[in-house]
Amino acid sequence: MKSESNAIEPVTPVTPEVSGEGPRLMQFSKLGDSSIGFITVAEGESIPFEIRRVYWTYYTPQDVQRGRHAHHHLRQILIAAAGTILIRTEMADGRSGQYPLDTPWTGLYMPPHCWHTMDFSHNAVLLCLASMEYSENDYIRDYQEFRRMGGRA
């Protein structure tokens, strides 16, 4: 691997604070330099699932909290393509975390059964790589139902 500014660096998952599958930060390659700009590449083994859907959210007012749900099966990687997005997570067993995303080469892997909320800075853009196509049946929108799934009702 080259140490020059245009070298592609491999994805490095950040070790979760607790054992078991949970949310984790992922660093994607960054190619380019400040004189021409940068691109980020996420492909192959850097994504722990087959991407079935890509979507992005934008123009989210700063006083609106998005998310407030979990998924039964969906796995996703959330990336702040612009701005800052603060993501708070809670697993069904009670483990929780807080992840500020503020660079387009950092993603947050979200496993199934991960309740999350998201707060957006002005003009933030969230890019999501998802393991499934949209299915309303996959959503867990009731927080008490989510807690019962982890035996915490």
C-alpha positions as a printed Julia matrix, in Angstrom:
153×3 Matrix{Float64}:
   0.0    0.0    0.0
   1.37   3.45  -0.93
   1.55   6.23   1.61
   0.84   8.95  -0.97
  -2.32  11.01  -0.65
  -3.95   9.28  -3.64
  -3.41   5.73  -2.36
  -6.48   3.6   -1.79
  -6.67   2.49   1.8
  -8.51  -0.74   2.74
 -11.72  -0.7    4.79
 -10.99  -0.91   8.49
 -13.95  -1.79  10.71
 -13.78  -0.22  14.16
 -14.01  -2.82  16.93
 -17.43  -2.71  18.62
 -17.38  -1.75  22.29
 -19.1   -5.0   23.26
 -19.01  -8.5   21.83
 -21.69  -9.74  19.45
 -22.95  -8.13  16.3
 -23.74  -4.5   16.82
 -23.31  -1.21  15.0
 -19.74  -0.45  13.98
 -17.94   2.3   12.13
 -16.28   1.45   8.82
 -13.61   3.48   7.04
 -13.75   3.43   3.23
 -10.95   4.27   0.82
 -10.31   7.9   -0.06
  -8.67   8.65  -3.4
  -7.38  12.05  -4.53
  -5.95  15.13  -2.87
  -7.05  18.6   -1.85
  -6.05  20.18  -5.18
  -8.49  18.06  -7.21
 -10.92  16.72  -4.61
 -11.58  13.21  -3.38
 -13.67  10.16  -4.2
 -14.56   7.33  -1.87
 -14.9    3.75  -3.04
 -16.96   1.06  -1.3
 -16.99  -2.23  -3.17
 -16.38  -5.95  -2.93
 -15.39  -7.22   0.48
 -15.71  -3.76   2.02
 -19.51  -4.21   2.13
 -20.64  -7.11   4.38
 -23.77  -7.8    2.31
 -25.1   -7.6   -1.23
 -26.49  -4.11  -1.86
 -30.14  -4.37  -2.95
 -31.18  -0.73  -2.45
 -29.52   2.68  -2.25
 -31.3    5.78  -1.03
 -30.45   9.18   0.36
 -32.23  11.73   2.5
 -31.65  15.47   2.26
 -33.16  18.84   3.29
 -34.05  17.32   6.66
 -34.86  20.2    9.04
 -32.5   20.38  12.02
 -35.4   20.16  14.48
 -36.7   16.88  13.0
 -35.41  13.59  14.4
 -35.5   10.8   11.83
 -35.33   7.07  12.32
 -37.13   5.96  15.5
 -37.35   2.38  14.25
 -35.46  -0.89  13.85
 -35.6   -3.67  11.26
 -36.21  -7.4   11.55
 -33.8   -8.42   8.75
 -32.38  -5.37   6.98
 -28.68  -4.59   7.3
 -27.47  -1.19   6.2
 -24.52   1.16   6.06
 -25.26   4.82   6.76
 -22.92   7.5    5.4
 -23.01  11.28   5.86
 -22.3   12.28   2.26
 -22.45  15.92   3.43
 -22.81  17.64   6.78
 -23.0   15.92  10.16
 -25.49  13.29  11.29
 -25.62  12.1   14.89
 -26.91   8.53  15.09
 -27.97   7.03  18.41
 -28.39   3.26  18.48
 -29.85   0.68  20.83
 -29.75  -3.07  20.38
 -32.64  -5.26  21.55
 -30.47  -6.47  24.46
 -30.0   -2.9   25.71
 -26.51  -2.09  24.36
 -26.44   1.49  23.12
 -24.07   3.81  21.28
 -23.75   7.21  19.74
 -22.01   7.8   16.4
 -21.37  11.22  14.85
 -20.92  10.8   11.09
 -19.18  13.8    9.53
 -16.94  12.48   6.74
 -18.04  10.84   3.48
 -15.45   8.04   3.86
 -16.89   6.8    7.17
 -19.98   4.59   7.34
 -21.97   3.1   10.2
 -22.89  -0.57   9.77
 -26.33  -1.23  11.27
 -27.34  -4.88  11.9
 -30.93  -6.11  12.26
 -32.72  -5.32  15.54
 -30.91  -2.0   15.98
 -33.2    0.85  17.04
 -31.83   4.17  15.84
 -32.52   7.87  15.78
 -30.8   10.44  13.58
 -30.26  14.18  14.02
 -29.11  16.14  10.96
 -27.05  19.32  10.67
 -28.14  21.98   8.19
 -27.91  20.62   4.62
 -26.72  17.16   5.73
 -27.18  14.34   3.22
 -27.52  10.73   4.41
 -26.59   7.97   1.96
 -27.81   4.46   2.81
 -26.62   1.16   1.34
 -29.23  -1.48   2.2
 -29.29  -5.28   2.05
 -32.98  -5.51   1.03
 -35.49  -3.74  -1.1
 -38.07  -1.69   0.81
 -40.57  -3.74   2.83
 -42.85  -2.1    5.38
 -43.18  -5.51   7.07
 -39.49  -5.4    8.0
 -39.9   -2.25  10.12
 -40.27  -2.31  13.91
 -41.84   1.07  14.62
 -43.15   0.48  18.14
 -40.42   1.03  20.74
 -42.12  -1.13  23.4
 -42.4   -4.0   20.9
 -38.68  -3.56  20.17
 -37.82  -3.74  23.9
 -39.95  -6.9   24.31
 -37.91  -8.57  21.55
 -34.86  -8.27  23.82
 -36.76  -9.39  26.92
 -36.78  -5.88  28.38
 -40.5   -5.04  28.45
